[in-house]
Amino acid sequence: MNIKLAESVENKLSNKEIQNYINANLHSNLHTLLLKKSPFPEVSMQEIVQQIKGKQVAERKFPFLLKEGILFPPQLNLEQSSSEKTALYKSEILKGKTFIDLTSGFGIDAYYLSQNFDDITLVEQNTELLKIVENNWNILNRKAKFINLKLEDFLETNQEHFDVIYLDPARRDEQKNKVFLLEDLSPDILEIQEKLCSISNLVIIKLSPLIDLKYLVSVLPGISRIDIIALKNDVKEVVVFLSNENTEGIICNCVNLESGEEAFTFRFGEEETAESEYSEPEKYIYIPNHSILKAGIFNLISQKFGLKKLHPNTHLYTSAEKNENFPGRILEMEVIDSKNIKKKEQFNIISKNYPLKPEEIKKKYGLKDGGKQYLIFTQSKKGKIILKSV
């Protein structure tokens, strides 16, 4: 099943002159380029622009691929790939002998997750994409078995057992619309979960950041761990660990990479028994990061950090003394009257559980956006309030 692809295909794009042309046009207007005729008869201008776009994405998303000879797939494959940062986080918690990625795509996750494994297998049904990945892994000096099959066909004939299985199901339907339910993904996770768990003790599935955690737990037995991974406070993915080993409850990790904040860990279900105290704003206001908000642990976070909530539907917290370990932003603030807001002042505006959106607030009070100060429009139990950073 180890199909050698890249060696059998002459890759025209690896030509040094073509690569030089690509590098010379990294900051050119791509629409203008597409209107030109390719200076190389063996490749089209569309193929050249695809490589330029790939390098541009790599600069911010996976800079380790900015090496001579690396090739890039179409835009959709780049968008669906994990970033280097999230892949590296996942790699730090895995090790073993055999690793398989059943939906390797552009291979970013596989490259990092397989770092601590001896035997690596990549399965991908898209022949051209797999050729690109094999080319790149050869340049990066990484060895793997490359299998050009549909996941379902591979599972039907596979006789091996793996220490870790990883998959990132496609989250678009035939009309290219985004889908989120497990049964709508490709492959259908609910249909193959039993087979996956029969050939590995640990199955890791990357899912949409929009998936509902309660739904996930209700339809997918065997979950031992859920990681909610944010990067710079933007939730990028929800990662589910299925394990054959007996575990006492589901461990959840809320992670906000590149924020300087520690991960927050809890057991799924703790929120049900947690209670919050309520208070009018004190000296410090706490804004949870988006991985915490995604987890929906609004009372638990209050209880764990000894903070008080402003209102049952306002996910802002307060305290008289500063708690430095809070997973989110901490601001020293005071309550002000709307009459004290002057036109053309500059603020970062936050609206939480308040009738007006930030843009509407800006327009109403004639404010400029940005600067170092914050205005929070929200509600406490006593009603609407405005908070200004000190």
C-alpha positions as CSV (number, residue, x, y, z in Angstrom):
1,M,0.0,0.0,0.0
2,N,3.0,2.3,0.2
3,I,2.5,4.1,-3.1
4,K,5.5,6.2,-4.3
5,L,4.0,9.2,-6.0
6,A,6.4,12.1,-6.2
7,E,9.3,10.1,-7.6
8,S,7.2,9.1,-10.6
9,V,6.0,12.6,-11.5
10,E,8.3,15.3,-13.0
11,N,7.3,18.4,-11.1
12,K,7.5,21.3,-13.5
13,L,7.0,23.9,-10.7
14,S,10.3,22.8,-9.0
15,N,12.3,24.3,-12.0
16,K,14.7,26.9,-10.6
17,E,13.8,29.6,-13.1
18,I,10.1,29.2,-12.3
19,Q,10.8,29.3,-8.6
20,N,12.9,32.5,-9.0
21,Y,10.0,34.0,-10.9
22,I,7.5,33.0,-8.1
23,N,9.8,34.5,-5.4
24,A,10.3,37.7,-7.4
25,N,6.5,38.2,-7.6
26,L,5.6,37.4,-4.0
27,H,4.3,41.0,-3.5
28,S,2.9,41.5,-7.0
29,N,-0.8,42.2,-7.7
30,L,-2.1,38.7,-8.3
31,H,-5.1,39.8,-10.3
32,T,-2.8,41.7,-12.7
33,L,-0.5,38.6,-12.9
34,L,-3.4,36.4,-13.9
35,L,-4.1,38.6,-16.9
36,K,-0.6,38.0,-18.2
37,K,0.7,35.1,-20.2
38,S,2.9,32.7,-18.4
39,P,6.6,33.2,-19.4
40,F,7.0,29.4,-19.1
41,P,5.3,27.2,-21.7
42,E,5.2,24.2,-19.3
43,V,3.2,25.9,-16.5
44,S,0.2,28.2,-16.6
45,M,-0.1,31.6,-14.9
46,Q,-2.8,30.1,-12.7
47,E,-0.3,27.5,-11.4
48,I,2.3,30.1,-10.7
49,V,-0.2,32.3,-8.8
50,Q,-1.3,29.3,-6.7
51,Q,2.3,29.0,-5.6
52,I,2.6,32.7,-4.8
53,K,-0.6,32.5,-2.7
54,G,0.8,29.4,-0.9
55,K,3.9,31.2,0.1
56,Q,1.9,34.2,1.3
57,V,-0.2,32.0,3.5
58,A,2.9,30.1,4.7
59,E,4.5,33.4,5.9
60,R,1.7,33.8,8.6
61,K,0.4,30.3,9.0
62,F,3.2,27.7,8.6
63,P,6.6,29.5,8.1
64,F,8.5,26.2,8.5
65,L,7.5,25.6,4.8
66,L,9.3,28.6,3.5
67,K,12.1,26.5,2.0
68,E,13.3,26.1,-1.6
69,G,11.4,23.4,-3.5
70,I,8.3,23.4,-1.2
71,L,5.1,23.3,-3.2
72,F,1.6,24.5,-2.3
73,P,-1.9,23.2,-3.1
74,P,-5.0,25.2,-4.0
75,Q,-6.4,27.9,-1.7
76,L,-9.1,25.7,-0.2
77,N,-6.5,23.1,1.0
78,L,-4.5,25.9,2.6
79,E,-7.5,27.3,4.4
80,Q,-8.5,23.9,5.8
81,S,-4.9,23.2,7.1
82,S,-4.1,23.7,10.8
83,S,-1.7,26.5,11.6
84,E,1.9,25.6,12.7
85,K,1.1,27.0,16.2
86,T,-2.0,24.8,16.8
87,A,-0.3,21.7,15.3
88,L,2.8,22.2,17.5
89,Y,0.6,22.4,20.6
90,K,-1.1,19.1,19.7
91,S,2.3,17.5,19.0
92,E,3.6,18.2,22.5
93,I,1.1,15.7,24.1
94,L,1.7,12.7,21.9
95,K,4.3,10.0,21.5
96,G,4.4,6.3,20.5
97,K,5.6,3.9,17.8
98,T,2.9,4.0,15.1
99,F,1.0,7.1,14.0
100,I,-1.5,7.4,11.1
101,D,-3.3,10.5,9.7
102,L,-6.4,9.2,7.9
103,T,-7.2,12.6,6.3
104,S,-3.7,14.1,5.8
105,G,-4.7,17.0,3.5
106,F,-1.7,19.3,3.2
107,G,0.0,17.4,6.0
108,I,0.6,20.2,8.6
109,D,-0.9,18.3,11.5
110,A,0.7,15.1,10.5
111,Y,4.1,16.7,10.2
112,Y,4.0,18.0,13.8
113,L,1.9,15.3,15.5
114,S,4.1,12.5,14.2
115,Q,7.4,14.0,15.5
116,N,7.6,11.5,18.4
117,F,6.7,8.4,16.4
118,D,8.9,5.9,14.6
119,D,6.4,4.7,12.0
120,I,4.2,7.3,10.2
121,T,1.4,6.7,7.6
122,L,-0.5,9.3,5.7
123,V,-3.8,8.5,3.9
124,E,-5.2,11.0,1.4
125,Q,-7.7,10.4,-1.4
126,N,-6.6,13.5,-3.5
127,T,-3.8,12.2,-5.7
128,E,-2.3,15.6,-6.6
129,L,-2.4,16.8,-3.0
130,L,-0.6,13.7,-1.8
131,K,2.1,14.2,-4.5
132,I,2.7,17.7,-3.1
133,V,2.9,16.5,0.5
134,E,5.4,13.7,-0.5
135,N,7.5,16.2,-2.4
136,N,7.5,18.5,0.7
137,W,8.3,15.8,3.2
138,N,11.2,14.6,1.0
139,I,12.6,18.2,1.1
140,L,12.0,18.4,4.9
141,N,13.7,15.0,5.3
142,R,10.7,13.3,6.9
143,K,9.9,9.7,6.1
144,A,6.3,8.3,5.9
145,K,4.2,5.8,4.0
146,F,2.0,7.7,1.6
147,I,-1.3,5.9,0.7
148,N,-3.5,7.3,-2.0
149,L,-6.9,5.9,-1.0
150,K,-10.3,7.0,0.4
151,L,-10.4,6.6,4.2
152,E,-13.2,4.1,3.9
153,D,-11.3,1.9,1.4
154,F,-8.3,2.0,3.6
155,L,-10.2,0.9,6.7
156,E,-11.9,-1.9,4.8
157,T,-8.6,-3.6,4.0
158,N,-6.3,-2.5,6.9
159,Q,-5.0,-5.2,9.2
160,E,-2.6,-3.0,11.3
161,H,-3.1,-1.5,14.8
162,F,-1.8,2.0,15.5
163,D,-0.8,3.8,18.7
164,V,-2.5,7.0,17.6
165,I,-5.1,7.7,14.8
166,Y,-5.6,11.3,13.8
167,L,-8.3,12.7,11.4
168,D,-9.6,16.0,10.4
169,P,-12.9,15.4,8.6
170,A,-14.0,17.7,5.7
171,R,-16.5,20.2,7.0
172,R,-18.2,21.1,3.7
173,D,-21.0,19.4,1.9
174,E,-21.2,18.7,-1.8
175,Q,-22.4,22.3,-2.4
176,K,-19.3,23.6,-0.5
177,N,-21.5,24.8,2.4
178,K,-20.0,24.4,5.9
179,V,-21.4,21.6,8.1
180,F,-20.9,20.9,11.8
181,L,-22.8,17.8,12.9
182,L,-20.7,14.7,13.0
183,E,-23.0,12.7,10.7
184,D,-22.7,15.4,8.1
185,L,-18.9,15.4,8.0
186,S,-16.8,13.5,5.5
187,P,-16.1,10.8,6.7
188,D,-19.2,10.4,8.9
189,I,-17.6,10.0,12.3
190,L,-20.6,8.3,13.9
191,E,-20.5,5.6,11.2
192,I,-16.7,4.8,11.6
193,Q,-16.1,5.5,15.3
194,E,-16.3,1.8,16.3
195,K,-13.9,0.7,13.6
196,L,-11.4,3.5,14.5
197,C,-11.4,2.4,18.2
198,S,-10.9,-1.2,17.2
199,I,-7.6,-0.4,15.5
200,S,-6.2,2.1,18.0
201,N,-6.3,2.9,21.7
202,L,-6.3,6.6,21.0
203,V,-8.2,8.4,18.3
204,I,-7.9,12.2,17.9
205,I,-10.4,14.1,15.9
206,K,-10.1,17.8,14.9
207,L,-13.6,19.5,14.7
208,S,-15.0,22.9,13.9
209,P,-14.7,25.6,16.6
210,L,-18.5,26.1,16.2
211,I,-19.4,22.5,17.3
212,D,-21.6,22.3,20.4
213,L,-19.8,20.5,23.3
214,K,-23.0,19.0,24.9
215,Y,-24.1,17.6,21.5
216,L,-20.6,16.2,21.0
217,V,-20.6,14.4,24.3
218,S,-24.1,13.1,23.8
219,V,-23.4,11.4,20.4
220,L,-19.8,10.3,20.7
221,P,-19.1,7.7,23.4
222,G,-15.5,7.1,24.6
223,I,-14.5,10.7,24.8
224,S,-11.7,11.1,27.4
225,R,-10.6,14.6,26.7
226,I,-11.7,17.8,24.8
227,D,-9.2,20.6,24.0
228,I,-10.6,24.0,23.0
229,I,-7.7,25.6,21.2
230,A,-7.6,29.4,20.6
231,L,-4.8,31.3,19.0
232,K,-4.5,34.9,20.1
233,N,-8.0,34.7,21.5
234,D,-9.6,33.3,18.3
235,V,-10.9,29.8,18.8
236,K,-9.5,27.8,15.9
237,E,-10.5,24.2,16.7
238,V,-12.1,21.7,19.1
239,V,-10.0,18.5,19.4
240,V,-11.6,15.3,20.7
241,F,-9.7,12.4,22.2
242,L,-11.4,9.0,22.1
243,S,-9.7,6.4,24.3
244,N,-10.3,2.7,25.0
245,E,-8.9,3.1,28.5
246,N,-11.3,3.7,31.4
247,T,-11.3,7.3,32.5
248,E,-13.1,9.1,35.3
249,G,-15.0,11.8,33.4
250,I,-14.0,13.9,30.5
251,I,-11.1,16.3,31.0
252,C,-11.5,19.6,29.2
253,N,-8.6,22.0,28.4
254,C,-9.2,25.7,27.5
255,V,-6.0,26.9,25.7
256,N,-5.2,30.4,24.4
257,L,-2.0,30.2,22.5
258,E,0.4,33.2,22.3
259,S,-1.5,35.0,25.0
260,G,0.8,34.3,28.0
261,E,-2.2,32.8,29.8
262,E,-2.1,29.4,31.4
263,A,-4.4,26.7,30.2
264,F,-7.6,26.2,32.3
265,T,-8.5,22.5,32.9
266,F,-11.8,21.2,34.3
267,R,-14.0,18.1,34.2
268,F,-17.0,18.2,31.8
269,G,-20.1,18.5,34.0
270,E,-18.5,20.6,36.7
271,E,-20.4,23.7,35.5
272,E,-23.7,22.1,36.4
273,T,-22.9,22.2,40.2
274,A,-20.9,25.4,40.2
275,E,-22.4,28.6,41.7
276,S,-21.6,32.3,41.2
277,E,-21.9,35.2,43.6
278,Y,-23.0,38.5,42.2
279,S,-21.8,42.0,42.8
280,E,-21.8,45.5,41.5
281,P,-18.4,46.4,39.8
282,E,-15.4,46.5,42.1
283,K,-11.9,47.7,41.3
284,Y,-11.0,45.0,38.7
285,I,-13.1,43.7,35.8
286,Y,-12.3,40.3,34.2
287,I,-13.1,39.4,30.6
288,P,-12.7,35.6,29.9
289,N,-10.8,34.5,26.8
290,H,-12.8,33.0,24.0
291,S,-11.8,29.4,24.8
292,I,-13.4,29.8,28.2
293,L,-16.5,31.3,26.7
294,K,-16.7,28.5,24.2
295,A,-16.6,26.0,27.1
296,G,-19.6,27.7,28.6
297,I,-18.2,27.5,32.2
298,F,-19.5,30.8,33.3
299,N,-20.2,29.9,36.9
300,L,-17.2,27.6,37.3
301,I,-14.8,30.3,36.3
302,S,-16.3,32.6,38.9
303,Q,-16.1,29.9,41.6
304,K,-12.5,28.7,40.8
305,F,-11.0,32.2,40.8
306,G,-13.0,33.7,43.6
307,L,-14.7,36.3,41.4
308,K,-18.2,37.7,41.4
309,K,-20.4,38.0,38.3
310,L,-22.1,41.3,37.4
311,H,-25.3,39.6,36.1
312,P,-26.5,36.1,35.2
313,N,-26.3,36.9,31.4
314,T,-23.2,39.2,31.6
315,H,-20.1,37.1,31.4
316,L,-17.9,39.7,33.1
317,Y,-16.4,39.2,36.5
318,T,-15.2,41.5,39.3
319,S,-13.1,41.6,42.4
320,A,-11.5,44.2,44.8
321,E,-8.1,42.4,44.7
322,K,-6.4,41.4,41.5
323,N,-6.2,37.7,40.5
324,E,-3.3,37.5,38.1
325,N,-3.9,33.9,37.0
326,F,-7.3,34.6,35.3
327,P,-7.5,33.2,31.8
328,G,-8.4,36.4,30.0
329,R,-8.1,40.2,30.2
330,I,-8.0,42.1,33.5
331,L,-8.8,45.8,33.6
332,E,-8.9,48.3,36.4
333,M,-12.2,50.2,35.8
334,E,-14.7,52.6,37.3
335,V,-18.4,53.2,36.7
336,I,-19.1,56.4,34.9
337,D,-22.2,58.4,33.8
338,S,-22.8,58.7,30.1
339,K,-22.7,62.5,30.5
340,N,-19.0,62.2,31.2
341,I,-18.3,60.7,27.7
342,K,-16.9,63.4,25.5
343,K,-17.2,63.4,21.7
344,K,-14.1,62.4,19.7
345,E,-12.5,60.6,22.6
346,Q,-10.8,57.4,21.7
347,F,-11.7,54.1,23.3
348,N,-11.7,50.3,22.7
349,I,-15.4,49.7,23.0
350,I,-16.8,46.4,24.4
351,S,-20.6,45.7,24.6
352,K,-21.7,42.7,26.7
353,N,-25.4,42.0,27.4
354,Y,-26.2,45.5,26.3
355,P,-28.8,46.6,23.7
356,L,-26.3,48.5,21.4
357,K,-23.4,47.1,19.4
358,P,-20.0,48.7,19.5
359,E,-20.5,50.4,16.1
360,E,-23.8,51.8,17.3
361,I,-22.3,53.1,20.6
362,K,-19.5,54.7,18.7
363,K,-22.0,56.5,16.5
364,K,-24.3,57.6,19.3
365,Y,-21.5,59.1,21.4
366,G,-19.3,60.4,18.5
367,L,-16.3,58.2,19.7
368,K,-13.1,57.2,17.9
369,D,-12.0,53.6,17.9
370,G,-8.7,52.4,19.3
371,G,-6.1,53.8,21.8
372,K,-5.2,52.3,25.2
373,Q,-8.4,53.1,27.1
374,Y,-11.5,50.9,27.3
375,L,-15.2,51.6,27.6
376,I,-17.5,48.6,28.5
377,F,-21.2,48.9,28.1
378,T,-23.0,46.2,30.0
379,Q,-25.5,45.3,32.8
380,S,-25.2,44.5,36.4
381,K,-28.1,43.2,38.5
382,K,-29.2,46.8,39.1
383,G,-29.3,47.6,35.4
384,K,-27.3,49.1,32.5
385,I,-23.8,50.5,33.4
386,I,-20.8,52.0,31.7
387,L,-17.3,51.1,32.8
388,K,-14.2,53.1,31.9
389,S,-10.6,51.9,32.3
390,V,-8.6,53.8,34.9
